[in-house]
């Protein structure tokens, strides 16, 4: 069954025909006729070393001479006599070239003998021989048909009973829905659609008691709402709270005040993966008045939500950045959770309009008379700088609170109904030392040991690898040197097609790719890049009994985000491997270990914000650990342990990072001290587009 999976491939058909050949090897013509192809697929397999095509041979055989006749007059035709004697002495067919060489004659001599009826030429067609070992034929056929995912699915299902959740199957095999449809069409599995039942609520959740810092922040928001009622200017507040400090509880209390005043609210999240948990929190507090809007909904579902909001049947709208454009009347509050998220800015200007949700929310707040809250544990540098200069009201939540989902001792009265908790300790592992110690695994020795202990204790762990690590950069694995632009101080990007070499994507500086490190002269120059699939494969080998769940854009669409979250919350998986969509906002009390596979992937992007985004990602993902009573810790793997962004993230030191990064920005005249503009050109005619862009570039 497996060899017939995947798309059609004449090369695969050729290999299967040869593998099932029971008699003599077929000629090239016979094989092509059997498979129904031209010589092209067979020649392609020969170039790949899978088959061998023998050369076309011409044989010469001597014919019997009638009794009494003289075959050749040796006096007048000595060369013909020599060729004929040599041929007759062989006693059978002889290859033409070999006969000519042995007799020392030309091919025209053989032609003359053929005309006299003394010899005959026999042309032997080329024969195709299979050179692949028998145990490799199926592997090659599967690869040629592109059926690796189909085979992986069948292997994963082998020995299982009952129905299997497709989300887990996607994560385990890398398959997609099309893969399953292909297998179903061949009768190898059956697909069953089931309505997903979200966990039911037991009635409205009672508001939690606030800490002094939370009450102080809420008072500022309430003052902003009161000023709006009195005709004052709308409040824009930056709520800066460490991970787990209870920013969502402040949102909920503020929303309670807004709804009591007869107004409505929009709550934005940067990633669809955060929507599920955010919706649960808000629905638990405000049942029957929450609507959800994001791009993963069908067109009909989006229209239904839009119409529900327009009619006033939903007072709270939760969604991604486009939810700002919903027809929400009587708007009193706009919340941007994880306000530093890069997905709030539309990076692609097509389709228009291109916009930044933060700026649109602030403008909408002014027009509609609504309070705007920008919440983040790691606000972007520009927003925090504006807050320190008075453009926004700065509200601080400096202490972490024990997760509400985690059992805890009865709080003391002075805790105001909450238990404070320290941030998880972070250990930085130098991957250069790991290499020197002979460890070439994806996981450092410290991370392997920590994973083993976590699994033995029945706890959960998150392994984080930023999706953007697929971008390559040049790195020395001995000293950590990274090739950078001498003018812009950003990592150079390697180009292998067309514009070969290293190129700066900002100023177009170019230089050849180094063959050895200019710092330490090492030849261990490598192109750095790693993906979640490779991490998952390595985990399978290291911990074959562990239950793995991969959460990235390849394994999740639509409701899969909520299913993945619920599967992990229900402890149906021990290890969660994911990209930046799992780094923010999620509250998972059973997670006691977070491992960052590589802190360098975001650090060396060709972007002046790379250090800031590295700090944000590391701080955010570290915040997933230790939210429960058992506490937790974080292990960060890096080739640059001395980098200020990594050091600051390891110490949960936002202020220290902010001051150092701000000094670099001031020195290079980058935002917030200047503004950058990107001009992008698009046209149906690529030549016209290029010519116009180059004209403006010269100007």
SVG drawing of the C-alpha trace seen along z (x, -y; Angstrom):
<svg xmlns="http://www.w3.org/2000/svg" viewBox="-30 -68 79 96">
<polyline fill="none" stroke="black" stroke-width="0.4" points="0.0,0.0 2.7,-2.5 4.5,-2.7 1.2,-3.8 0.6,-6.7 1.3,-10.3 1.2,-11.9 2.0,-10.1 5.6,-9.8 7.0,-8.0 10.3,-7.6 8.7,-5.8 6.8,-3.6 10.1,-2.7 11.7,-1.7 8.7,0.5 8.7,2.1 12.4,3.0 11.9,4.2 9.3,6.7 11.3,7.9 11.6,11.7 13.5,12.5 16.3,10.9 16.8,7.1 14.5,5.3 15.8,3.2 15.3,-0.6 12.5,-0.4 10.7,2.5 10.8,0.7 9.5,-2.5 6.7,-0.6 5.8,1.2 5.7,-1.9 4.2,-4.1 6.9,-6.8 9.6,-8.3 13.3,-7.7 13.4,-10.9 12.4,-9.4 14.8,-6.5 17.7,-8.9 16.8,-11.0 17.0,-7.9 20.4,-7.1 21.7,-10.6 20.5,-10.0 22.4,-6.7 19.3,-4.5 19.6,-2.6 22.3,-1.8 21.6,-2.0 24.1,0.2 25.4,-1.2 23.9,-0.2 26.2,2.6 26.8,3.7 27.8,7.4 29.4,9.1 28.8,12.8 30.4,14.9 28.0,16.6 28.6,20.1 30.4,20.2 28.8,22.5 30.8,25.7 33.5,25.3 33.5,21.5 36.5,19.4 35.4,16.9 38.1,14.2 41.1,14.1 43.9,13.4 46.1,12.0 43.7,9.3 42.0,8.7 44.4,9.4 42.5,7.1 39.2,8.8 40.8,12.2 42.4,11.0 39.1,9.8 37.2,12.9 39.9,15.2 39.8,13.3 36.0,13.5 35.9,17.2 38.6,17.9 36.3,16.4 33.6,19.0 30.7,16.6 29.5,12.9 32.1,10.3 31.5,6.6 32.3,4.5 34.8,2.2 36.6,5.1 36.9,6.9 38.2,3.9 40.8,3.4 42.0,7.1 42.2,7.4 43.8,4.1 41.3,3.0 38.8,0.3 35.1,0.5 34.8,0.3 36.5,3.7 33.6,5.2 31.1,3.4 32.8,5.0 32.5,8.5 28.8,7.7 28.1,6.9 29.7,10.2 27.3,12.0 30.2,13.3 29.2,11.6 26.2,10.0 25.8,7.1 23.4,7.4 22.5,4.3 21.8,5.0 19.6,2.4 20.6,0.8 19.5,2.7 18.3,1.1 19.7,2.5 18.5,1.6 21.4,0.4 19.5,-0.4 19.6,2.2 16.2,3.9 15.7,2.4 16.0,-1.2 13.6,-0.9 10.5,-1.6 12.1,-4.5 13.1,-6.1 9.6,-5.4 7.9,-7.1 10.3,-10.1 9.6,-10.4 5.9,-10.3 6.1,-12.9 4.3,-10.4 6.5,-10.8 3.6,-12.4 1.1,-9.7 3.5,-7.0 4.1,-8.8 0.3,-8.9 -0.1,-5.2 2.8,-4.3 1.4,-6.6 -2.0,-4.9 -0.6,-1.4 -1.7,0.5 -4.1,-2.2 -7.7,-1.6 -10.7,-3.9 -10.6,-7.5 -7.6,-9.7 -7.6,-13.5 -6.3,-15.0 -4.6,-17.9 -2.3,-15.4 -1.8,-13.5 -0.7,-16.7 1.7,-17.5 3.2,-14.0 3.6,-13.5 3.6,-17.0 0.6,-15.9 -2.1,-18.3 -5.8,-17.8 -5.1,-17.2 -2.9,-14.3 -5.7,-12.7 -8.2,-13.2 -5.7,-11.5 -5.5,-8.5 -9.3,-8.4 -9.9,-8.4 -7.8,-5.3 -9.8,-3.6 -6.9,-3.5 -8.6,-5.6 -11.9,-7.4 -12.5,-10.9 -15.2,-11.8 -16.3,-15.4 -17.3,-16.0 -18.6,-19.2 -16.0,-20.6 -17.5,-21.1 -15.8,-23.9 -15.6,-23.5 -18.9,-24.7 -19.1,-27.5 -20.7,-27.1 -22.2,-30.6 -20.5,-34.0 -17.1,-34.0 -16.7,-36.3 -14.2,-39.1 -10.9,-38.4 -9.5,-40.7 -6.9,-43.1 -3.4,-43.8 -2.4,-47.3 -0.7,-47.8 -3.7,-46.5 -6.0,-48.8 -3.8,-51.8 -3.8,-51.0 -7.6,-50.6 -8.1,-53.9 -6.2,-55.7 -8.4,-53.9 -11.5,-54.9 -10.4,-58.5 -9.9,-58.4 -13.5,-57.1 -14.8,-59.9 -12.9,-62.6 -14.6,-61.3 -18.0,-61.7 -17.0,-65.2 -15.9,-66.0 -12.2,-65.6 -9.5,-64.2 -9.4,-60.4 -6.9,-58.5 -4.2,-56.4 -2.5,-54.2 0.5,-51.8 -0.1,-49.0 3.4,-47.6 3.3,-44.5 5.7,-41.6 4.5,-38.2 1.8,-36.9 1.2,-40.2 -2.6,-40.2 -3.0,-42.6 -6.0,-40.6 -7.7,-41.1 -7.3,-44.9 -8.8,-44.7 -11.8,-42.7 -12.4,-45.2 -12.1,-48.1 -14.6,-46.4 -17.0,-45.9 -17.0,-49.7 -17.5,-50.3 -20.5,-47.9 -22.1,-49.4 -21.9,-52.8 -23.8,-51.4 -20.8,-51.4 -19.0,-48.7 -15.5,-47.5 -13.0,-46.0 -10.2,-43.7 -7.4,-42.9 -4.9,-40.0 -1.9,-39.8 -2.1,-36.0 -5.1,-33.9 -3.6,-31.3 -4.3,-33.6 -7.9,-34.1 -9.2,-30.9 -7.8,-31.5 -8.7,-35.2 -12.3,-34.4 -12.6,-31.9 -11.5,-34.5 -13.9,-37.1 -16.8,-34.8 -16.4,-33.4 -16.8,-37.0 -19.3,-38.3 -21.3,-35.4 -23.6,-36.0 -22.2,-39.3 -18.8,-38.3 -18.2,-38.0 -15.1,-36.8 -13.8,-38.0 -10.6,-36.9 -9.4,-35.8 -9.7,-32.1 -13.5,-32.3 -15.3,-31.6 -16.9,-34.5 -20.3,-33.5 -19.1,-33.4 -17.4,-36.7 -20.6,-38.3 -22.7,-36.8 -20.3,-38.3 -20.2,-41.7 -24.0,-41.8 -24.3,-40.8 -22.0,-43.6 -23.8,-46.1 -27.2,-45.2 -25.8,-45.7 -26.2,-42.1 -22.5,-41.8 -21.0,-44.4 -17.5,-42.9 -15.7,-42.1 -12.4,-40.0 -10.3,-39.6 -7.2,-40.3 -6.3,-43.8 -9.1,-43.9 -11.7,-43.8 -11.0,-47.6 -13.1,-48.2 -16.2,-46.4 -19.3,-48.7 -19.1,-49.0 -21.3,-51.9 -21.0,-53.5 -17.4,-52.5 -15.9,-53.1 -12.8,-50.9 -10.2,-49.6 -7.6,-47.1 -4.5,-45.9 -3.2,-42.9 0.5,-42.1 0.6,-45.5 4.2,-44.9 3.2,-42.1 4.6,-42.6 1.4,-41.2 -0.5,-44.4 1.3,-46.1 0.3,-45.0 3.6,-44.3 2.3,-43.7 0.7,-46.8 -1.4,-44.7 -4.3,-44.6 -4.8,-48.1 -5.2,-49.7 -1.8,-49.1 -2.0,-50.2 -0.7,-49.7 -3.5,-48.6 -1.9,-50.6 -2.1,-53.9 -5.6,-53.1 -6.8,-52.2 -5.5,-55.5 -7.1,-57.5 -10.3,-55.6 -10.3,-56.2 -10.0,-59.9 -12.8,-59.9 -15.2,-57.7 -14.2,-59.0 -12.9,-55.7 -10.1,-54.8 -7.2,-52.9 -5.1,-50.5 -1.9,-49.1 -0.9,-46.1 2.5,-44.4 5.2,-42.8 7.7,-43.9 6.5,-47.1 8.3,-48.1 10.9,-50.8 9.0,-53.5 5.8,-53.0 7.6,-52.9 9.7,-56.0 6.5,-57.9 5.0,-56.8 8.1,-58.1 7.8,-61.4 4.1,-61.8 2.4,-61.0 0.8,-58.0 0.0,-57.4 2.4,-54.8 0.9,-52.2 3.2,-49.6 2.5,-46.1 6.0,-45.0 5.0,-41.8 3.9,-38.3 0.7,-36.7 0.3,-32.9 -1.9,-31.6 -5.6,-31.4 -5.7,-27.9 -3.0,-26.7 -3.7,-25.5 -2.1,-27.6 -1.9,-28.1 -4.6,-30.3 -3.3,-33.9 -2.6,-36.2 -4.9,-39.2 -2.1,-41.5 -2.0,-39.8 -5.5,-41.1 -6.7,-37.7 -3.7,-36.9 -0.4,-35.2 2.6,-36.9 5.3,-34.8 8.8,-35.4 9.7,-35.2 11.3,-31.9 15.1,-31.7 16.8,-31.6 19.9,-29.6 21.8,-30.6 23.7,-27.7 26.7,-28.5 26.3,-26.3 29.9,-26.9 31.0,-25.1 28.5,-22.3 30.2,-21.8 33.7,-21.8 32.5,-19.1 31.4,-17.0 27.6,-17.5 26.2,-18.2 22.6,-17.5 19.8,-20.1 19.6,-20.0 22.3,-20.9 23.2,-18.6 21.5,-20.8 18.3,-20.9 18.3,-17.1 18.7,-16.6 15.9,-19.1 13.6,-17.5 14.2,-14.0 13.5,-15.3 10.3,-17.1 8.9,-14.0 9.8,-11.8 7.9,-14.2 4.8,-14.1 5.1,-17.8 5.0,-19.6 7.6,-21.5 7.5,-24.0 10.2,-24.0 10.4,-27.3 11.9,-28.0 11.0,-31.1 9.6,-30.4 11.7,-33.2 14.8,-31.1 14.4,-29.8 16.2,-33.0 19.9,-32.2 22.9,-34.1 26.6,-33.5 27.9,-32.4 31.2,-31.1 30.5,-28.2 33.8,-28.7 33.7,-32.3 30.1,-33.4 31.1,-35.9 28.2,-37.0 28.9,-38.8 27.4,-42.3 27.0,-45.4 29.8,-47.9 27.4,-50.8 24.1,-49.6 25.4,-47.1 22.7,-44.5 23.5,-40.9 24.2,-40.3 21.9,-37.9 23.4,-35.1 22.2,-34.9 23.0,-31.9 20.9,-32.5 21.5,-35.4 23.1,-37.9 25.6,-35.5 27.3,-36.6 26.4,-38.5 24.0,-41.5 22.7,-44.1 19.0,-44.5 19.0,-48.1 21.9,-49.8 22.7,-47.1 26.3,-46.7 27.7,-43.5 30.7,-41.3 31.7,-37.7 30.7,-35.0 33.7,-34.1 35.3,-30.7 36.9,-31.3 36.1,-33.5 37.7,-36.9 37.8,-37.1 39.4,-33.7 40.4,-32.3 38.2,-29.2 36.8,-27.4 33.7,-26.4 31.6,-29.0 28.0,-27.8 24.6,-28.9 22.4,-29.0 18.8,-27.8 16.6,-25.3 12.9,-24.4 10.3,-23.0 10.0,-19.8 13.6,-19.0 13.2,-19.6 10.2,-17.3 12.1,-14.6 15.0,-14.9 12.6,-14.7 11.1,-11.5 14.5,-10.0 15.5,-11.2 12.2,-10.5 10.3,-8.0 7.6,-7.5 6.9,-11.2 3.6,-12.6 4.5,-15.5 2.5,-18.3 3.8,-20.7 2.0,-24.0 2.8,-26.2 1.2,-27.5 1.8,-24.2 -0.3,-22.2 -3.0,-24.7 -5.8,-26.5 -9.2,-27.7 -10.3,-25.8 -7.1,-23.8 -5.6,-26.5 -8.3,-25.9 -8.0,-22.1 -4.2,-22.3 -4.6,-24.5 -7.2,-22.3 -5.1,-19.1 -2.1,-20.6 -4.2,-22.0 -5.8,-18.6 -2.3,-17.1 -2.8,-15.0 0.7,-16.0 3.9,-16.3 6.0,-18.4 4.8,-21.4 7.0,-22.5 6.1,-25.8 6.9,-29.1 6.2,-32.6 2.4,-31.9 3.0,-30.0 5.3,-32.6 2.7,-35.2 -0.2,-35.3 -0.9,-31.6 -1.4,-30.7 -0.4,-27.1 0.1,-26.3 1.5,-22.7 4.5,-24.0 7.6,-23.9 10.2,-24.0 10.7,-26.2 13.5,-25.5 14.6,-28.0 16.3,-25.9 18.1,-28.9 18.0,-32.5 20.0,-33.5 17.4,-33.0 15.7,-36.4 18.9,-38.0 20.5,-38.0 17.7,-39.0 18.5,-41.9 16.5,-44.4 17.6,-47.1 14.9,-45.8 16.3,-42.3 17.8,-42.8 14.5,-44.2 12.5,-41.4 14.9,-38.8 14.5,-40.3 10.7,-40.4 10.4,-36.8 12.8,-35.4 11.1,-37.4 7.6,-36.4 8.4,-32.7 10.2,-32.6 7.0,-33.9 5.2,-30.6 7.2,-28.8 6.5,-28.7 3.0,-30.0 1.8,-27.2 2.6,-26.3 5.5,-24.0 7.4,-27.0 9.6,-26.5 12.8,-27.4 14.0,-28.4 17.0,-27.2 18.1,-29.4 20.5,-28.0 22.7,-30.5 25.9,-31.1 26.0,-34.6 25.5,-34.4 27.3,-37.8 24.8,-39.7 23.0,-42.4 19.6,-41.4 20.0,-37.8 21.6,-38.9 18.7,-41.3 16.1,-38.7 17.8,-36.2 17.5,-38.7 14.0,-39.8 15.5,-43.3 13.4,-45.4 14.7,-48.7 18.3,-47.7 17.7,-46.5 15.7,-49.7 18.5,-52.0 21.2,-50.2 19.1,-49.7 18.0,-53.4 21.6,-54.5 22.3,-52.4 19.2,-53.8 20.3,-57.4 23.8,-56.8 22.5,-55.4 19.6,-57.9 17.0,-55.0 13.4,-55.3 12.3,-56.7 14.8,-59.5 13.9,-59.4 11.3,-57.9 11.8,-55.4 9.8,-55.2 9.6,-52.3 8.4,-53.0 6.9,-49.9 5.9,-49.7 3.3,-47.3 2.0,-47.1 0.5,-44.4 3.5,-44.9 6.7,-43.8 8.9,-45.7 7.0,-48.9 7.1,-48.4 10.8,-47.9 11.5,-50.8 9.5,-53.2 11.1,-52.0 14.6,-52.4 13.6,-55.9 12.5,-57.0 15.5,-55.3 17.9,-57.3 15.9,-60.5"/>
</svg>
